[in-house]
Each structure stands twice: as C-alpha cells, then as structure tokens.
Amino acid sequence: MPSSRFAKYTWGVLVYNLGVILWGAYVRATGSGAGCGQHWPTCHGEVIPLDPSIKTLIEYSHRLTSGLALVSVLVMLFWAYKAFPKGHPVRKGTWMSVIFMCTEGGLGAGLVLLELVATDTSMLRVLSMGLHLTNTFLLLASLSLVAWWSAGGGDFKLTGHGLYGRKIYLGLAVVLLIGVTGAITALGDTLFPPEQIGAGLVADGEGGVYFLKRLRVLHPAIAASFGLYFVYLGIFFRRDKFDRSTQKTAGVLVVIYLLQLCMGLTNIALKVPIWTQMLHLLFADIVWISLVILGANLFSKKQTESGPSISS
C-alpha cells in the first residue's frame, strides 16, 4: 500500500542527497578536500575545528551534511519496516540505499586518508573519481526507486525484458560512461584550469601528470555523440503504445539531456566556473534518475501484464 508521507520524505531525502553531492563537487572544485588534513572522521584531530580556515569550513560542512544524509536513510529504513509489509520492494530498496550510502562515505574517507585530494594528480585519484561517481549513481538509483515504489510503483524483475530492457541498460551504461569521463575531466579542470575560452575542447599538455589536460577533449566528444542515444530513447518511448507515465518520463529524459549538453558547452565557453560545473553535474544526475524511473515504469508494467511480480 502506498504511503504518501513516506513517499514525500523519500523524495525529500533524494533531493537533499543531490544537494550533498553538489556540495561535494564544490569541495573538489575549490581544492578544499584537504581542509581537515589527513584526518577522518575528525578534522585536524578535533571533533569541532576551533580555528578553521575557509577550506576547513567547506570540507567540514560537507562532512556534516554527509553525516545527516546517512541519518536520513537510516530513518527511511526504520520507517520502511513500519509502513510496508515483509517482501515489499521498498524494504529492499532502503537497504540498498543504506549500503550505498555507507560505501559513499567510505570512499570519501579513503580519499582523505590516502591524500587523494587537493593537488594530487595520481592515477589512483583518477580511478577513485570514476569509482566514486559510479557509487553515487547507484545510491541515487536506490533512493529514486524507493520513492517511486512508495508512491505506488510496481515491483519488477531486472531480467527478461527483451528489447526494452536492452535499450534501458544500454542507456544506463552510456550515462555512466559520460558521467565517469565527466568526473575525470572536472578533476583535470580543477588541477589545471583552462587559460583560454574553449580550452576544454583542446587536448593540451605534455604528458606525465598532464594526462588530465589531454582528457579534456574526450568528455565533450562522448557526451555530444553517445548522448544522442537519449534523444532516440525519448522518441522511442513516447510512442502511443506506451502508457502516459512512461511517455512523460521519456520526454523529461530528452529535455534534461539537452539542458545538460547546453550547460556543458556553457561550462567550456566560460572556462569552467564552479557554478556551471555544479549545474552540469546536477543535470547529469537527473538524466540518470530519469532513466532509472523510465526503466522502472517499463519493467513493472510488463511484470504486471505477465503475472505476479517477483523482484530480483
């Protein structure tokens, strides 16, 4: 049975976590990741920093908001067990949200403890950016599905969806590819700020630690070419044979992708200011969420038509 109060709370948790993610991008963009030194969970060895610098305040505030995000999903888990019966997908979704929230925190702690912050240009930091982005997407998917299920969405299997399933999973893979290359490119822009308009389209640099600068040309090319697949998906799933909710979500997917593409071009043209980086990331997250909800709509409808739902 849908719980409107729980659904509103979960959508609120999702929006709050988007804010935490964007603040994390602000921490990276301002070079504040080392604001608390090589200490975690304390800040410079103190629970509350007594004489903080600006960068310390930025990093410390991110830790506080991240801690509140963990509390919010723990409350969601407790509430799910009160509001929904055994076997309901909301319960499983909240558990996945808690797991990915914990791994998100663990990855953040690892960046600090291994000193993969501030001016570090190692390949390990590059790989960690991709891993962190992947985990963030999985967390957002879990939270989105919990909100969708709690609002009355049907359960579904992850397999056995034929052509539709392949289209959705390919779309998710494309979002992940664009997101990971975008995270790495953003790191390069932070460590080696472009000196001229449009520098993001030039693979400048001399190798070595400058490989991050050479990657600047990769992300825009992937986003502009592979991303057209989202336009195709939107057109495909807006056909009359699909229900209204599927058509609406497909339309949102196209609009958000186009906005993301425009924001990416704006980001390059303005030499990657922090505000455009954050908006670009926000649109990427919403593209991912839209595709997850689109898949849930399709898969649950097919499950309902074929018989009793069995979640995988």
C-alpha positions in Angstrom: 0.0 0.0 0.0 1.5 3.4 -1.0 2.4 5.7 1.9 2.1 9.4 0.8 4.0 10.7 3.8 6.8 8.2 3.4 7.0 8.9 -0.4 7.3 12.7 0.3 10.0 12.0 2.8 11.9 9.8 0.4 11.7 12.3 -2.4 13.0 14.9 0.1 15.9 12.6 1.0 16.7 12.2 -2.7 16.7 16.0 -3.2 18.8 16.5 -0.1 21.4 14.0 -1.3 21.6 15.8 -4.7 22.5 18.9 -2.6 25.2 16.9 -0.7 26.6 15.6 -4.0 26.8 19.1 -5.5 28.5 20.4 -2.3 31.0 17.6 -2.7 31.7 18.9 -6.2 32.2 22.3 -4.7 34.7 20.9 -2.2 36.6 19.4 -5.1 36.4 22.5 -7.3 37.7 24.8 -4.6 40.5 22.4 -3.7 39.1 22.1 -0.2 39.4 18.3 0.1 42.4 18.6 2.3 40.7 21.2 4.5 40.7 18.8 7.5 44.2 17.5 6.8 44.8 13.8 6.7 42.2 13.1 9.4 38.9 11.3 9.3 36.3 11.4 10.9 38.0 14.2 13.0 39.1 17.4 11.4 42.7 18.2 12.1 42.4 15.8 15.0 39.4 17.8 16.5 35.8 16.9 16.6 34.9 20.6 16.0 37.7 22.7 14.5 38.3 25.7 16.7 40.2 27.9 14.4 39.1 26.8 10.9 40.2 28.3 7.6 37.8 28.8 4.7 38.8 25.5 3.2 38.4 23.7 6.5 34.9 25.1 6.9 34.0 23.9 3.4 35.3 20.4 4.0 33.9 20.2 7.5 30.4 21.3 6.3 30.5 18.6 3.7 31.2 16.0 6.3 28.4 17.3 8.5 25.9 17.3 5.6 27.1 13.8 4.6 26.5 12.6 8.1 23.0 14.0 8.0 22.4 12.2 4.7 23.4 8.9 6.5 20.9 9.6 9.3 18.2 10.4 6.8 18.5 7.0 5.1 18.6 5.2 8.4 15.4 6.9 9.4 14.0 5.8 6.0 15.0 2.2 6.7 13.3 2.2 10.1 10.2 3.9 8.7 10.0 1.4 5.8 9.8 -1.5 8.2 7.0 0.2 10.0 5.0 1.3 6.9 5.4 -1.6 4.5 4.9 -5.4 4.8 7.5 -8.1 4.5 8.7 -8.6 1.0 7.7 -5.2 -0.2 10.3 -3.7 -2.6 10.6 -0.5 -0.5 12.2 -2.5 2.2 14.8 -3.9 -0.1 15.3 -0.5 -1.7 16.0 1.2 1.6 18.6 -1.5 2.5 20.4 -0.8 -0.8 20.3 2.9 -0.1 21.9 2.3 3.3 24.6 0.1 1.8 25.5 2.6 -1.0 25.4 5.5 1.5 27.9 3.6 3.7 30.2 2.9 0.7 29.9 6.5 -0.4 31.1 7.6 3.0 33.9 5.0 2.9 35.1 6.2 -0.5 35.1 9.8 0.8 37.1 8.8 3.8 39.6 6.9 1.6 40.2 10.0 -0.5 41.2 11.9 2.7 43.2 9.2 4.4 45.1 8.3 1.2 45.6 12.1 0.5 43.9 11.8 -2.9 42.7 15.4 -2.6 43.8 19.0 -3.2 46.6 19.0 -5.8 47.2 15.2 -6.1 47.4 14.2 -9.7 48.0 10.4 -9.4 46.2 7.8 -11.5 44.8 6.4 -8.2 42.9 9.6 -7.7 41.6 9.4 -11.3 40.4 5.9 -10.8 38.8 6.8 -7.4 36.8 9.6 -9.2 35.3 7.1 -11.5 34.5 4.7 -8.7 33.0 7.4 -6.5 30.8 8.6 -9.4 29.6 5.0 -10.0 28.7 4.5 -6.4 26.9 7.9 -6.3 24.8 6.9 -9.3 23.9 3.6 -7.6 22.9 5.5 -4.4 20.7 7.8 -6.5 19.1 4.9 -8.3 18.3 3.2 -4.9 16.7 6.3 -3.5 14.8 7.0 -6.7 13.3 3.5 -6.7 12.3 3.7 -3.0 10.5 6.9 -3.7 8.9 5.5 -6.8 7.8 2.2 -5.1 6.5 4.0 -2.0 4.3 6.2 -4.3 2.7 3.1 -5.8 5.1 1.8 -8.4 5.0 -1.9 -9.0 7.8 -4.4 -8.3 9.7 -5.9 -11.2 12.5 -8.3 -12.2 15.8 -7.0 -13.5 15.9 -9.6 -16.3 13.6 -10.9 -19.0 12.6 -7.6 -20.6 13.8 -8.3 -24.1 14.4 -5.3 -26.4 13.1 -2.7 -24.0 15.4 -4.0 -21.3 18.4 -3.8 -23.6 17.6 -0.3 -24.6 17.3 0.8 -21.0 20.5 -0.9 -19.8 22.5 0.5 -22.7 21.2 3.9 -21.8 22.4 3.4 -18.2 25.8 2.3 -19.4 26.0 5.4 -21.6 25.1 7.7 -18.7 27.8 6.0 -16.6 30.4 6.4 -19.3 29.6 10.1 -19.8 29.5 10.6 -16.0 32.8 8.9 -15.3 34.6 10.8 -18.1 32.9 14.0 -16.9 34.2 13.4 -13.3 37.7 12.9 -14.6 37.5 15.9 -16.8 36.2 18.1 -13.9 39.2 16.9 -11.9 41.6 18.0 -14.6 39.9 21.4 -14.9 40.3 21.9 -11.2 44.0 20.9 -11.2 44.9 22.6 -14.5 42.4 25.4 -15.0 41.9 26.3 -18.7 43.6 29.5 -19.7 41.5 30.4 -22.7 37.9 30.1 -23.8 37.2 26.7 -25.3 40.3 25.1 -23.8 38.1 22.2 -22.8 38.0 21.2 -26.5 41.8 21.1 -26.8 43.9 18.2 -25.6 46.7 20.4 -24.3 49.6 19.4 -22.0 52.8 17.5 -22.1 52.0 14.0 -20.8 53.1 12.8 -17.4 50.8 14.4 -14.8 49.3 16.4 -17.6 47.4 13.5 -18.9 44.4 15.0 -17.1 44.6 18.0 -19.5 44.8 15.7 -22.5 41.5 14.1 -21.5 39.6 17.4 -21.9 38.7 16.6 -25.5 37.3 13.2 -24.6 34.3 14.0 -22.4 32.7 16.6 -24.7 33.0 14.3 -27.7 31.4 11.4 -25.8 28.7 13.5 -24.3 27.7 15.0 -27.7 27.8 11.8 -29.7 26.8 8.9 -27.4 24.4 11.2 -25.6 22.2 11.4 -28.7 21.1 7.9 -27.7 18.9 9.6 -25.0 17.1 11.6 -27.7 16.4 8.3 -29.5 15.1 6.7 -26.3 12.8 9.6 -25.7 11.4 9.5 -29.2 11.0 5.7 -29.0 9.3 5.5 -25.6 6.9 8.5 -26.3 5.0 6.4 -28.9 1.3 5.8 -28.3 1.8 2.1 -27.4 3.4 3.2 -24.0 1.4 4.4 -21.0 1.3 8.1 -20.1 3.8 7.9 -17.2 6.4 6.2 -19.5 5.8 8.8 -22.2 6.2 11.7 -19.7 9.4 10.3 -18.2 10.9 9.8 -21.7 10.1 13.4 -22.5 11.8 14.6 -19.3 14.9 12.5 -20.2 15.3 14.2 -23.5 14.8 17.7 -22.1 17.2 17.2 -19.3 19.9 15.7 -21.6 19.6 18.7 -23.9 19.9 21.1 -20.9 22.9 19.1 -19.7 24.5 19.4 -23.2 23.9 23.1 -23.3 25.3 23.5 -19.8 28.4 21.6 -20.8 29.0 23.9 -23.7 28.5 26.9 -21.4 30.9 25.4 -18.9 33.6 25.2 -21.6 32.9 28.6 -23.1 33.1 30.3 -19.6 36.3 28.4 -18.8 34.7 26.1 -16.3 33.5 28.3 -13.4 32.3 26.4 -10.4 28.6 27.3 -10.7 28.4 25.8 -14.3 30.3 22.7 -13.1 27.8 22.1 -10.4 24.8 22.7 -12.7 26.3 20.3 -15.2 26.7 17.7 -12.6 23.1 18.2 -11.4 21.7 17.7 -14.9 23.8 14.5 -15.3 22.3 13.2 -12.0 18.8 14.0 -13.2 19.4 12.2 -16.5 20.4 9.1 -14.6 17.4 9.3 -12.3 15.0 9.9 -15.2 16.4 6.8 -17.0 16.1 4.7 -13.8 12.4 5.7 -13.4 11.8 5.1 -17.1 13.1 1.6 -16.7 11.1 1.0 -13.6 7.9 2.1 -15.4 8.5 -0.2 -18.3 9.7 -3.2 -16.3 6.8 -3.0 -13.8 4.2 -2.7 -16.5 5.5 -5.7 -18.3 5.6 -7.7 -15.0 2.0 -6.7 -14.2 0.9 -7.8 -17.6 2.7 -11.2 -17.5 1.7 -12.2 -14.0 2.5 -11.8 -10.3 5.6 -9.7 -9.6 8.8 -11.3 -8.3 11.6 -9.0 -7.5 15.2 -10.0 -8.2 
